Amino acid sequence: MGNIKKLAGATIWYGVPTIFHRFLGFILQLFLTSVFPTEKFGEVTQLYAFIPFCNVIFTYGLETSYFRFTQSVEKDRLYNTLSVSILLSTVLFSGVLFVCSPLLAGMLGLPGRADLVMLATGVLFFDTLTTIPFAKLRQEGRPRKYAAVKIATIVVQILLTLFLLKWAPKLHAGGHLGWYNPARGVEYFVIANMLASLCSLLFLSKEFSAFRWKFDKGLWKEVIRYSWPLMVVGIGGMVNEMLSRLVFPQVYPYPEEVAKSELGIFGANYKLAVLVTICITAFRMGAEPFFFNQSGRQDAQQTYARVMKFFTMFMGAVFLAVALFLDIWIWFITRGPDPRYAEGMHIVPVIAMASVFLGIYYNLTIWYKLTNRNLMGAWITLGGAVVTIILNVWWIPQFSYTGSSWATFVCYGLMMTVSYLLGQKYYPVPYEVPKIVGYLALAGAIYGLQHCLRAEGFGFWPLQLAGVAGMGIYLAVIAWSERKDIARLLSRKAG
């Protein structure tokens, strides 16, 4: 249990700023629903589905590789080599995007908006250059600096966004800020993002400038052999997560404005599962270095199994916090001028449980990262991408964004299952599968019962009381069935 405490400590140190950072980002997205109609939010959704795809290519797995190779390679030599590599490649990739921006804008369903692609390239440029410095902070155990930069960056972005979308229009209407164009709302949001990313790089200037122009070609080749399958995994992951938003306007059989409106509703409701994704992201911040550091211990597999059980228990509760209180969550995106955002409320539990599957999959991926079988991980992710493409093309024309949501659910469920089966063959971990499945089934059943009450026409307060009761039942079952492990985890003797 001492190892679980270490992971919990690492997750708290790196997770709290990540949660705060992501939560402020979530608030920022909610602000956009208050100033943009669904069509404009559809443009934001489309553009911000494109950026993560490119981010995977720009970073090409070097962050995970940094954690992996610091176990066996002199750190300064590794840091210098990876920094030089990512700096040169970022300049090259950014130039390609700039040149191809008119073509890419058309492919994204944003014809004539090459300026948006150029601004997005600026975001990518600065974000990519912070990748290795952030990894260095995590590897060296410097959570305070990490937290300060993350939080300061999102605060800068929020302030700039508020200025450009809320205060500047009023100043412009009063005869000030002659340069301001009220029609360019989406552009100003991306500009705020780009300037915040630049500030992030400036905040990390000490770490960024610490590298030297010393490039070890042999080491670089070794790192690339390890990392390129991770890039494939990342691209496949982005296909699974973002493709539905990229292909939606192309396959939805209605006029462009209707498609953008539906996409905006989809994107806004997708964001409401943010509590699940925030917790998963926070967990990964602490878990990835922890898993590598534990790999040499004799009880590593047992540790991974316990981590998985506690992770699933916790994520079941997070799922219920989202799914049982939908009426409260949906209020956040319907306070603006467009009430149509509420139409997509029914997809939130589907996306939330799909995200739980994804979090379990992330836990399971340790088997191929530790056994240097990253290519097998790439095949799993590509298989999921194929499923995502087929189901989205098939279901979007029939069921709109509801079909996309279920496609995500099926994809992550299959990836989780396949990764578990292969992992047990190549790197067996004694996961407590009956308990894990049981906790997820319990969470799903509790939500299902409340959904039946909603279908019967129960009002707001009865549904909230049912939600509180359901959460209480789930926590009581967990506390009783895991009372011994929880007691050991909380005991000082376990540390």
WOUR-V740778 format. One record per residue. N is the residue number from 1. RES is the residue in one small letter. OMEGA is omega as a letter, one per 30 degrees, with the letter a starting at -180 (999 if undefined). D_LAST is the distance of its C-alpha to the last C-alpha in Angstrom with 1 decimal. Layout:
N	RES	OMEGA	D_LAST
N	RES	OMEGA	D_LAST
This chain:
1	m	l	7.1
2	g	l	4.5
3	n	l	7.9
4	i	l	9.0
5	k	l	6.8
6	k	l	8.4
7	l	l	11.6
8	a	l	11.5
9	g	l	11.2
10	a	a	14.0
11	t	l	16.0
12	i	a	16.0
13	w	a	17.1
14	y	a	19.7
15	g	a	20.3
16	v	l	21.3
17	p	l	24.1
18	t	l	25.1
19	i	a	25.3
20	f	l	27.3
21	h	a	29.4
22	r	l	30.2
23	f	l	30.8
24	l	l	33.3
25	g	l	34.8
26	f	l	35.2
27	i	l	36.9
28	l	l	39.1
29	q	l	40.1
30	l	l	40.9
31	f	a	43.1
32	l	l	45.0
33	t	l	45.9
34	s	a	47.4
35	v	a	49.7
36	f	l	50.4
37	p	a	52.2
38	t	a	50.9
39	e	l	53.1
40	k	l	51.7
41	f	l	48.1
42	g	l	49.1
43	e	l	49.9
44	v	l	46.5
45	t	a	44.9
46	q	a	47.0
47	l	a	46.3
48	y	l	42.6
49	a	l	42.5
50	f	a	44.2
51	i	l	41.9
52	p	l	38.7
53	f	a	40.9
54	c	a	42.0
55	n	l	38.6
56	v	l	37.5
57	i	a	40.5
58	f	a	40.2
59	t	l	36.6
60	y	l	37.2
61	g	a	33.6
62	l	a	32.9
63	e	l	29.7
64	t	l	27.9
65	s	l	29.8
66	y	l	28.5
67	f	a	24.9
68	r	a	26.1
69	f	l	28.2
70	t	l	26.1
71	q	a	24.3
72	s	a	27.6
73	v	l	30.1
74	e	a	30.6
75	k	a	29.4
76	d	l	32.5
77	r	l	34.8
78	l	a	32.9
79	y	l	32.8
80	n	a	36.5
81	t	a	37.6
82	l	l	35.9
83	s	l	37.0
84	v	a	40.6
85	s	a	40.5
86	i	l	39.3
87	l	a	41.6
88	l	a	44.7
89	s	l	44.0
90	t	l	43.3
91	v	a	46.7
92	l	a	48.4
93	f	l	46.9
94	s	l	47.6
95	g	l	51.2
96	v	a	51.6
97	l	l	50.4
98	f	a	52.8
99	v	a	55.7
100	c	a	55.0
101	s	l	54.1
102	p	l	57.4
103	l	a	56.9
104	l	l	53.2
105	a	l	54.1
106	g	a	56.7
107	m	l	54.3
108	l	a	51.8
109	g	l	54.5
110	l	a	54.9
111	p	a	58.4
112	g	a	59.6
113	r	l	56.2
114	a	l	55.5
115	d	l	54.4
116	l	l	51.3
117	v	l	50.3
118	m	l	50.9
119	l	l	48.7
120	a	l	46.0
121	t	l	46.3
122	g	l	45.6
123	v	l	42.4
124	l	a	41.4
125	f	a	42.5
126	f	l	40.3
127	d	a	37.3
128	t	a	37.4
129	l	l	37.6
130	t	a	34.3
131	t	a	32.5
132	i	l	31.6
133	p	l	30.9
134	f	l	28.3
135	a	l	26.8
136	k	l	26.7
137	l	a	24.9
138	r	a	22.2
139	q	a	21.9
140	e	l	21.8
141	g	l	19.0
142	r	a	21.5
143	p	a	20.8
144	r	l	23.0
145	k	l	26.1
146	y	a	25.4
147	a	a	25.1
148	a	a	28.2
149	v	a	30.4
150	k	a	29.6
151	i	l	30.2
152	a	a	33.2
153	t	a	34.8
154	i	l	34.8
155	v	l	36.1
156	v	a	38.9
157	q	l	39.7
158	i	a	39.9
159	l	l	42.1
160	l	l	44.4
161	t	l	44.6
162	l	l	45.5
163	f	a	48.1
164	l	a	49.7
165	l	a	49.7
166	k	a	50.0
167	w	a	51.5
168	a	l	53.6
169	p	l	55.7
170	k	l	56.7
171	l	l	57.5
172	h	l	59.5
173	a	l	61.4
174	g	l	62.3
175	g	l	63.9
176	h	l	61.0
177	l	a	59.1
178	g	a	62.0
179	w	a	59.9
180	y	l	57.8
181	n	a	58.7
182	p	a	57.5
183	a	a	58.1
184	r	a	55.3
185	g	a	52.3
186	v	l	50.2
187	e	a	51.0
188	y	l	49.7
189	f	a	46.4
190	v	l	45.9
191	i	l	47.1
192	a	l	44.5
193	n	a	41.8
194	m	l	43.3
195	l	l	43.5
196	a	l	39.8
197	s	l	38.8
198	l	l	40.9
199	c	l	39.1
200	s	l	35.8
201	l	l	37.2
202	l	l	38.5
203	f	a	35.1
204	l	a	33.7
205	s	l	36.8
206	k	l	35.0
207	e	a	32.8
208	f	a	35.7
209	s	a	38.1
210	a	a	35.8
211	f	l	37.0
212	r	a	40.0
213	w	l	42.8
214	k	a	41.7
215	f	l	41.7
216	d	a	40.7
217	k	l	42.8
218	g	l	41.3
219	l	a	37.7
220	w	l	38.8
221	k	l	40.4
222	e	l	37.3
223	v	a	35.2
224	i	l	37.9
225	r	l	38.0
226	y	a	34.4
227	s	a	34.6
228	w	l	38.0
229	p	l	36.8
230	l	l	34.0
231	m	l	36.8
232	v	l	38.6
233	v	a	35.5
234	g	l	35.3
235	i	l	39.1
236	g	l	38.8
237	g	l	36.0
238	m	l	38.2
239	v	a	41.1
240	n	a	39.1
241	e	a	37.9
242	m	a	40.9
243	l	a	43.9
244	s	a	44.9
245	r	l	45.5
246	l	a	47.4
247	v	a	49.7
248	f	a	50.2
249	p	a	53.3
250	q	a	54.8
251	v	l	54.6
252	y	a	55.0
253	p	l	58.7
254	y	a	59.5
255	p	a	60.8
256	e	a	58.5
257	e	l	58.0
258	v	l	57.0
259	a	l	54.5
260	k	l	53.0
261	s	l	52.7
262	e	l	51.0
263	l	l	48.7
264	g	l	47.9
265	i	l	47.1
266	f	a	44.9
267	g	a	43.0
268	a	l	42.4
269	n	l	41.1
270	y	a	38.9
271	k	a	37.2
272	l	l	36.4
273	a	a	33.7
274	v	a	32.0
275	l	l	29.0
276	v	a	28.1
277	t	l	28.8
278	i	a	26.9
279	c	l	23.7
280	i	l	24.2
281	t	l	25.0
282	a	l	21.9
283	f	a	19.8
284	r	l	21.8
285	m	l	21.3
286	g	a	17.6
287	a	a	17.9
288	e	l	20.7
289	p	a	19.3
290	f	a	15.9
291	f	l	17.9
292	f	a	20.0
293	n	a	17.2
294	q	a	15.6
295	s	a	19.2
296	g	a	19.4
297	r	a	16.6
298	q	a	17.9
299	d	a	15.7
300	a	a	16.5
301	q	l	18.8
302	q	l	16.4
303	t	l	13.9
304	y	l	17.0
305	a	l	18.2
306	r	l	15.1
307	v	a	15.4
308	m	a	19.1
309	k	a	18.8
310	f	l	16.7
311	f	a	18.9
312	t	l	22.0
313	m	a	21.1
314	f	a	20.6
315	m	l	23.7
316	g	l	25.8
317	a	l	25.2
318	v	l	26.1
319	f	a	29.2
320	l	l	30.3
321	a	l	29.9
322	v	a	32.4
323	a	a	34.7
324	l	a	35.1
325	f	a	36.1
326	l	a	38.5
327	d	l	41.1
328	i	a	38.9
329	w	a	37.8
330	i	l	41.4
331	w	a	42.6
332	f	a	41.0
333	i	l	43.3
334	t	a	46.5
335	r	a	47.0
336	g	a	49.1
337	p	a	52.7
338	d	a	52.1
339	p	a	51.1
340	r	l	51.2
341	y	a	47.5
342	a	a	46.8
343	e	a	48.7
344	g	a	45.7
345	m	a	43.2
346	h	a	43.2
347	i	a	41.5
348	v	l	38.3
349	p	l	36.5
350	v	l	37.7
351	i	a	36.3
352	a	l	33.0
353	m	l	32.5
354	a	l	33.7
355	s	l	31.0
356	v	l	28.3
357	f	a	29.9
358	l	l	29.7
359	g	l	26.0
360	i	l	25.5
361	y	l	27.8
362	y	l	25.8
363	n	a	22.8
364	l	a	25.2
365	t	a	26.8
366	i	a	24.1
367	w	a	26.2
368	y	l	29.2
369	k	a	27.5
370	l	a	25.7
371	t	l	28.9
372	n	l	31.3
373	r	a	33.1
374	n	a	33.2
375	l	l	36.9
376	m	l	36.0
377	g	l	33.8
378	a	l	36.8
379	w	l	39.0
380	i	a	36.7
381	t	l	36.8
382	l	l	40.6
383	g	l	41.1
384	g	l	39.5
385	a	l	41.7
386	v	l	44.8
387	v	l	43.8
388	t	a	43.3
389	i	a	46.7
390	i	a	48.6
391	l	l	47.2
392	n	l	47.7
393	v	a	51.2
394	w	a	52.0
395	w	a	50.4
396	i	l	50.8
397	p	a	54.6
398	q	a	54.3
399	f	a	51.4
400	s	a	50.7
401	y	l	47.1
402	t	l	46.2
403	g	l	46.9
404	s	a	44.7
405	s	a	41.8
406	w	l	42.1
407	a	l	42.6
408	t	l	39.1
409	f	a	37.7
410	v	a	39.4
411	c	a	38.5
412	y	l	34.7
413	g	l	34.7
414	l	l	36.6
415	m	l	34.5
416	m	a	31.3
417	t	a	33.0
418	v	a	34.5
419	s	l	31.4
420	y	a	29.6
421	l	l	32.5
422	l	l	32.8
423	g	l	29.1
424	q	l	29.1
425	k	a	32.0
426	y	a	30.8
427	y	a	27.0
428	p	l	26.1
429	v	a	22.8
430	p	l	22.4
431	y	l	22.4
432	e	a	22.8
433	v	a	26.2
434	p	l	27.6
435	k	a	24.8
436	i	l	24.8
437	v	a	28.6
438	g	a	28.6
439	y	l	26.5
440	l	l	28.7
441	a	l	31.8
442	l	l	30.8
443	a	l	30.4
444	g	a	33.7
445	a	l	35.5
446	i	l	34.5
447	y	a	35.9
448	g	l	38.9
449	l	l	39.8
450	q	l	39.7
451	h	l	41.8
452	c	l	44.3
453	l	l	44.6
454	r	l	45.2
455	a	l	47.9
456	e	l	49.5
457	g	l	50.0
458	f	a	47.4
459	g	a	47.2
460	f	a	44.5
461	w	l	43.1
462	p	l	43.1
463	l	l	41.2
464	q	l	38.5
465	l	l	38.2
466	a	l	37.9
467	g	l	35.2
468	v	l	33.2
469	a	l	33.8
470	g	l	32.8
471	m	l	29.5
472	g	l	28.8
473	i	a	29.7
474	y	a	27.4
475	l	l	24.3
476	a	l	25.3
477	v	l	25.6
478	i	a	22.2
479	a	a	20.5
480	w	a	22.5
481	s	a	22.1
482	e	a	18.4
483	r	a	17.5
484	k	a	15.5
485	d	l	13.3
486	i	l	13.1
487	a	l	12.2
488	r	l	9.3
489	l	a	8.2
490	l	a	8.8
491	s	l	7.5
492	r	a	5.5
493	k	a	5.4
494	a	a	3.8
495	g	999	0.0
